[in-house]
Amino acid sequence: MHLSQLKKGGVVCRQGSDARLVNGATTTYALAQEAVESGQKLLTVIESHGFGDTVDLEKLAGEGALDVPVRHPDAAHMHLTGTGLTHLGSASARDAMHADEAGMSDSMKMFRMGIEGGKPEAGKDGVQPEWFYKGTGVAAVAPGDPLASPDCALDGGEEPEIAGFYIIGKDCRPSRIGFSLANEFSDHVTERINYLYLAHSKLRPASFGPELLVGDLPADIRGTSRILRDGKVIWEKEFLSGEDNMSHSIANLEFHHFKYGLFCQPGDLHVHMFGTATLSFADGISCGEGDEFEISAPEFGLPLRNPHAREKKRAATVEIL
């Protein structure tokens, strides 16, 4: 089952090729809340609502009518975070940016830690991954809308990933709503200057969707990441995800995020990105304003597309009250 959120309000449920509106549903977030509070599975809640009119999901996406699959009504209570160096091919791209001629880089050390302890046995704690913060719901960009680099950015490049969506119940326990495609847009030039600039490089928007996969994440995901310039493909590469292609289990990544009480506040929505091993930047591609990013994988339905843009210069001075 796949879910999509309409910007104007309304939820689309797609099962196979049949896409229909969910009766009485204005947001996916509200459906998830209903499921958590009633102790039911999300599918059961949706089926109890019933289904209405058939819709053309691809047409809606083309018209820019789809939002991120789940959005909190208060952007301050929606948290965008992620983990890096979690995929079996991720160390080579990162290590190339942070290599130390005197020995192994911190990136490679972190990657090896994941290989050795990122998939613990049931009931045991695994090694914690690299973790980063991207922002609140203000930074969550709908499919088709621009991914805008701040004026201070030195670069803006795609990162094709899978993201998990989680809602926190009244008992402070997280529940996973589903998974979607994500473009964890980052500034790789800034990161390359010094690894300690990673935090700065991640303070960029990210895009999700258009469809939310409800249920377990497939173990072997094979998707495609492309960049188009003036309608022509200038770069294209396969990206791999799912636990068969990762050094960490999804459960381990979830554990190390939600072990903090800060992230277990009732009603909050979390969107957590699981990392990538494919970057156009690693192949020498520099993206410019107007370029289009496209990320697709069969398991997630419609592709995620966003144009690259740049914000206007912001005032840097602070007023004294």
C-alpha positions as CSV (number, residue, x, y, z in Angstrom):
1,M,0.0,0.0,0.0
2,H,1.2,3.5,-0.9
3,L,-0.1,6.8,0.5
4,S,0.2,10.3,-1.0
5,Q,-0.7,13.7,0.6
6,L,-2.5,16.4,-1.3
7,K,-1.4,19.9,-0.7
8,K,-5.0,21.2,-0.6
9,G,-5.9,18.4,1.9
10,G,-6.8,14.8,1.3
11,V,-5.0,11.5,1.2
12,V,-4.6,9.1,-1.7
13,C,-4.2,5.4,-1.2
14,R,-2.8,3.4,-4.0
15,Q,-3.0,-0.4,-4.1
16,G,-1.5,-1.7,-7.3
17,S,-2.7,0.5,-10.1
18,D,-5.8,1.6,-8.2
19,A,-5.4,5.1,-6.6
20,R,-8.4,6.4,-4.6
21,L,-9.1,9.1,-2.1
22,V,-9.5,8.0,1.5
23,N,-12.9,9.0,2.8
24,G,-12.9,11.6,5.5
25,A,-9.1,11.9,5.6
26,T,-7.5,15.3,5.3
27,T,-3.9,14.4,6.2
28,T,-1.7,11.3,6.5
29,Y,-0.6,12.6,9.9
30,A,-4.1,12.5,11.2
31,L,-4.6,9.0,10.0
32,A,-1.4,8.0,11.8
33,Q,-2.5,9.7,14.9
34,E,-5.8,7.7,14.7
35,A,-3.9,4.5,14.3
36,V,-1.6,5.1,17.3
37,E,-4.4,6.3,19.6
38,S,-6.7,3.4,18.7
39,G,-3.9,0.8,18.9
40,Q,-4.7,-0.3,15.3
41,K,-2.6,-0.9,12.2
42,L,-2.6,2.0,9.8
43,L,-4.1,-0.2,7.0
44,T,-7.0,-1.1,9.3
45,V,-7.7,2.5,10.0
46,I,-7.7,3.4,6.3
47,E,-9.9,0.5,5.4
48,S,-12.4,1.6,8.1
49,H,-12.6,5.0,6.5
50,G,-13.3,3.5,3.1
51,F,-12.4,4.7,-0.4
52,G,-13.8,7.4,-2.6
53,D,-13.1,8.7,-6.1
54,T,-10.3,7.3,-8.3
55,V,-7.6,9.8,-9.0
56,D,-4.8,10.1,-11.6
57,L,-1.8,10.2,-9.3
58,E,0.7,10.8,-12.0
59,K,-1.3,13.8,-13.3
60,L,-1.5,15.2,-9.7
61,A,2.2,14.9,-9.4
62,G,2.7,16.7,-12.7
63,E,0.5,19.5,-11.6
64,G,2.5,20.0,-8.4
65,A,-0.5,19.0,-6.2
66,L,1.3,16.5,-4.0
67,D,3.0,17.3,-0.7
68,V,5.6,15.3,1.2
69,P,3.8,12.1,2.2
70,V,3.4,13.1,5.9
71,R,3.6,16.6,7.2
72,H,3.0,17.9,10.8
73,P,0.5,20.8,11.0
74,D,3.1,22.7,13.1
75,A,6.5,22.7,11.3
76,A,8.3,23.1,14.6
77,H,7.2,19.7,15.6
78,M,8.5,18.0,12.5
79,H,12.2,16.9,12.7
80,L,14.4,16.1,9.7
81,T,17.5,14.0,10.7
82,G,19.7,11.4,9.1
83,T,22.6,9.0,9.3
84,G,25.6,8.6,7.1
85,L,28.2,5.9,6.3
86,T,25.5,3.3,6.5
87,H,25.7,1.7,3.1
88,L,28.3,-0.8,1.9
89,G,29.5,1.6,-0.9
90,S,29.4,4.8,1.1
91,A,32.9,4.8,2.5
92,S,34.7,5.2,-0.8
93,A,32.9,8.4,-1.8
94,R,33.3,9.9,1.7
95,D,36.8,8.7,2.2
96,A,37.9,10.4,-1.0
97,M,36.8,13.7,0.5
98,H,38.4,13.1,4.0
99,A,41.4,10.9,3.2
100,D,44.4,11.3,5.5
101,E,47.7,10.3,4.0
102,A,49.1,9.5,7.4
103,G,46.5,6.8,7.9
104,M,42.9,5.8,7.9
105,S,40.4,8.7,7.9
106,D,37.7,9.1,10.6
107,S,35.2,8.3,7.9
108,M,36.7,5.0,7.1
109,K,37.0,4.2,10.9
110,M,33.3,5.0,11.3
111,F,32.4,2.9,8.3
112,R,34.4,-0.1,9.7
113,M,32.7,0.2,13.0
114,G,29.3,-0.1,11.2
115,I,30.5,-3.2,9.3
116,E,31.6,-4.8,12.6
117,G,28.7,-3.8,14.8
118,G,25.9,-2.2,12.8
119,K,23.7,-5.3,12.6
120,P,23.5,-6.6,16.2
121,E,21.7,-9.8,17.2
122,A,18.1,-9.3,18.6
123,G,18.2,-7.9,22.1
124,K,21.7,-6.4,21.8
125,D,22.8,-2.8,21.1
126,G,24.7,-2.2,18.0
127,V,27.3,0.5,17.3
128,Q,25.9,4.0,16.9
129,P,26.1,5.5,13.4
130,E,27.1,9.0,12.3
131,W,24.1,11.2,12.9
132,F,23.1,14.7,11.6
133,Y,20.4,17.2,11.9
134,K,18.8,19.0,8.8
135,G,16.1,21.1,10.3
136,T,12.4,21.3,11.1
137,G,9.4,20.9,8.8
138,V,10.3,24.2,7.3
139,A,13.0,22.4,5.4
140,A,10.7,19.6,4.1
141,V,10.1,20.3,0.4
142,A,7.3,18.8,-1.6
143,P,7.9,16.8,-4.8
144,G,8.3,19.1,-7.8
145,D,9.1,22.2,-5.7
146,P,12.6,23.7,-5.8
147,L,15.4,22.6,-3.5
148,A,17.0,25.9,-2.7
149,S,20.6,26.4,-1.5
150,P,21.1,29.3,0.9
151,D,23.1,32.2,-0.5
152,C,26.1,31.1,1.7
153,A,26.3,27.7,0.1
154,L,29.3,26.6,-2.0
155,D,27.5,23.7,-3.6
156,G,24.1,22.0,-3.8
157,G,24.0,18.3,-4.7
158,E,21.6,15.4,-4.4
159,E,21.8,12.4,-2.1
160,P,19.3,9.6,-3.1
161,E,18.1,8.0,0.1
162,I,15.2,6.2,1.8
163,A,13.5,8.0,4.7
164,G,11.4,6.6,7.5
165,F,8.5,8.6,8.9
166,Y,7.6,8.2,12.6
167,I,5.0,9.6,14.9
168,I,5.4,9.8,18.7
169,G,2.4,8.5,20.8
170,K,1.1,9.9,24.0
171,D,3.2,7.2,25.8
172,C,6.3,8.7,24.3
173,R,6.9,5.7,22.1
174,P,7.7,6.1,18.3
175,S,5.7,4.3,15.7
176,R,6.8,3.9,12.1
177,I,4.3,5.2,9.6
178,G,6.2,4.1,6.4
179,F,9.1,4.8,4.0
180,S,9.6,7.1,1.1
181,L,12.2,8.2,-1.4
182,A,14.3,11.2,-0.2
183,N,16.7,13.7,-1.7
184,E,18.9,14.6,1.2
185,F,20.2,17.7,-0.5
186,S,23.7,18.7,0.8
187,D,26.6,21.0,0.3
188,H,29.5,18.7,-0.5
189,V,32.1,21.4,-1.2
190,T,31.6,22.9,2.3
191,E,31.9,19.4,3.8
192,R,35.1,18.7,1.9
193,I,36.8,21.8,3.4
194,N,36.8,20.1,6.8
195,Y,34.9,17.2,8.2
196,L,33.8,19.4,11.1
197,Y,31.8,21.4,8.6
198,L,29.5,18.4,8.1
199,A,26.9,20.0,10.4
200,H,26.9,23.2,8.3
201,S,26.7,21.3,5.0
202,K,23.5,19.4,6.1
203,L,21.5,22.6,7.0
204,R,19.7,22.5,3.7
205,P,16.2,21.5,2.6
206,A,15.3,17.9,1.7
207,S,12.5,16.5,-0.4
208,F,10.4,13.4,0.2
209,G,7.8,11.3,-1.7
210,P,5.7,11.5,-3.7
211,E,4.5,8.1,-2.3
212,L,4.8,6.6,1.2
213,L,5.4,2.8,1.3
214,V,3.5,1.4,4.2
215,G,4.9,-1.9,5.6
216,D,8.4,-3.4,5.7
217,L,11.3,-1.9,3.8
218,P,12.4,-4.3,1.0
219,A,15.8,-5.8,1.7
220,D,17.3,-5.1,-1.7
221,I,16.3,-1.7,-3.3
222,R,17.8,-0.8,-6.7
223,G,16.9,2.7,-7.9
224,T,18.2,5.3,-10.2
225,S,19.5,8.8,-9.5
226,R,19.6,11.3,-12.4
227,I,20.4,14.9,-13.1
228,L,18.9,16.7,-16.0
229,R,20.1,20.0,-17.5
230,D,17.9,21.8,-20.1
231,G,15.9,18.5,-20.3
232,K,18.9,16.3,-21.1
233,V,20.4,13.8,-18.7
234,I,24.0,14.9,-17.7
235,W,24.5,12.2,-15.1
236,E,22.8,8.9,-14.2
237,K,23.7,6.2,-11.8
238,E,22.2,3.2,-9.9
239,F,21.8,3.6,-6.1
240,L,21.4,0.6,-3.8
241,S,19.6,0.6,-0.5
242,G,17.7,-1.8,1.8
243,E,19.5,-3.9,4.5
244,D,21.1,-6.2,2.0
245,N,23.2,-3.2,0.9
246,M,23.7,-1.6,4.3
247,S,26.2,-1.9,7.1
248,H,23.5,-1.1,9.6
249,S,20.1,-2.6,10.2
250,I,17.1,-0.3,10.1
251,A,16.3,-1.3,13.7
252,N,19.8,-0.2,14.8
253,L,19.5,3.2,13.2
254,E,16.0,3.6,14.7
255,F,17.3,2.6,18.2
256,H,20.1,5.1,18.2
257,H,17.8,8.0,17.1
258,F,15.0,7.3,19.5
259,K,17.2,6.5,22.5
260,Y,17.1,10.2,23.2
261,G,14.1,11.5,25.2
262,L,14.4,14.7,23.1
263,F,13.1,12.8,20.2
264,C,10.2,11.0,22.0
265,Q,7.9,14.0,22.6
266,P,4.2,13.1,22.1
267,G,2.7,14.2,18.8
268,D,6.1,15.0,17.1
269,L,6.8,13.7,13.6
270,H,10.3,12.5,12.7
271,V,11.6,12.0,9.2
272,H,14.9,10.1,9.4
273,M,17.1,9.5,6.3
274,F,19.1,6.3,6.2
275,G,22.1,7.3,4.0
276,T,23.4,6.7,0.5
277,A,26.3,5.4,-1.4
278,T,25.7,7.3,-4.6
279,L,26.7,11.0,-5.2
280,S,27.1,12.9,-8.5
281,F,29.6,15.1,-6.7
282,A,31.9,12.1,-6.3
283,D,31.9,11.8,-10.1
284,G,32.9,15.5,-10.5
285,I,29.4,16.8,-11.2
286,S,28.6,20.4,-10.1
287,C,24.9,21.2,-10.1
288,G,23.6,24.6,-11.0
289,E,20.4,26.6,-10.7
290,G,17.7,25.1,-12.9
291,D,19.2,21.6,-13.0
292,E,16.6,18.9,-12.1
293,F,17.2,16.0,-9.7
294,E,15.3,12.8,-10.3
295,I,15.3,9.8,-7.9
296,S,13.3,6.7,-8.6
297,A,12.9,3.1,-7.4
298,P,10.1,0.7,-8.5
299,E,9.1,-0.1,-4.9
300,F,8.2,3.5,-4.3
301,G,6.0,4.3,-7.2
302,L,6.3,7.7,-8.8
303,P,9.8,9.3,-9.0
304,L,10.9,12.2,-6.9
305,R,11.8,15.3,-9.0
306,N,13.0,18.7,-7.8
307,P,14.6,21.6,-9.6
308,H,17.7,23.2,-8.1
309,A,17.4,26.8,-7.0
310,R,19.2,29.4,-4.9
311,E,17.8,31.6,-2.1
312,K,18.3,35.4,-2.1
313,K,20.9,36.8,0.2
314,R,19.7,37.1,3.8
315,A,20.7,39.8,6.3
316,A,23.4,38.4,8.6
317,T,23.2,41.1,11.3
318,V,21.3,40.6,14.6
319,E,19.2,43.3,15.9
320,I,19.6,44.3,19.6
321,L,16.3,44.7,21.4
